[in-house]
Amino acid sequence: QVGYRVYRTMGFEESAVFAALAANSGPYLAGISASSGEEREAALFADAFMLYHTTPALLKKDAPGVYAYMDLLAKNGGDRVAVDDLYARHPQA
């Protein structure tokens, strides 16, 4: 899955900002379970990434903070450090 690959290759497992957002996600994202051998946070990122691109209204309603984070990610070329910094300075949830 593309979202999982982005999570791993772009270093999002190091993001304290995304970890905090994932811990406080809405009911849809909270229901996501990780596959065997996969971290829950990685699974949540992958599903949120997919929702952002396929059903953004659902993600925005369920987890506005995660939506805002994914929006910054899409608009800033996948740079985790830049996205974390932008989100931390201007939280949108």
N, C-alpha and C positions, 0 to 999 in steps of 0.2 A: 504494500500500500504506500502511496506517495507520501502521505502525512507522516507515517512512521519513519520513512527514509529521511524526510526533512528533519524530523525530531533528532534522529541519530547523527546525520552528517553535518547539520548546522549547529550542533551543540546545545540544543534546547533542554537536555537533561540537566544542564548547569544553571538554568534560569530559576532564580528564586521567585521572580515575579510570576512566571507561569505556574510554578508549584503552588503558590498562594491562591491563584485564581482557580486552579484545578481542585484544590481542597474545598472551595466554596462554590462549586458549580451548581447549576440548577438541576431539577429532577431528571431531565432527559440524560444529561451527561453523567449524573451521579449513578445512573443505572448501567453504565458501561462497565463490563468486566474484561479483564485482560486475558488473553490466551495463555496457555501454558508456556512458561518461560519468558513472558512479556511483562514489563512493568505496567501497573495501572495508569500511571501518569503518561507513559508513552502511548497507551491505547486511547486515553482521553484526548491527547493532542492530535493523534491521527484522525479520530472521529470528528473532533472540532474542526480540523483542517478540511476534511471532506464536507462537513455541513456548511462551512463558510463558502465553499465553492458551488455547492449544489442546492442548499436550502438555507440561505443566510437568514431569512426571517425567523426560522425556528431557532437557530443558534442565538440570534439577537434577543429573542424573547426568553429563552431558557437561561442563558448565561451572558448577559450584556458585557461583562468584563472580559470574558473569553473572546466574545465577538470583537470587541475593541482591540484586543491584543492581536487577533488574527488579521484584522484590518490593517493595523500598523505593520504587521509582518508582510502582508501582500504589497503594501505601498512603499516599503523600505528594502526591497530586494532580499529578504530573508536574513538580514543581519541581526542576530540575536542580541548582541550588545546594544546596538542602536535601538531596537524595539524595546528592550528592557528599560533603557534610559528614558526613552520617550514616554512609555507607559508610566514609569515611576514619577516623572515630572508632571504628567497630565492624566491621572487616572480617569477613565471614562465610565466607570461602573458605579 
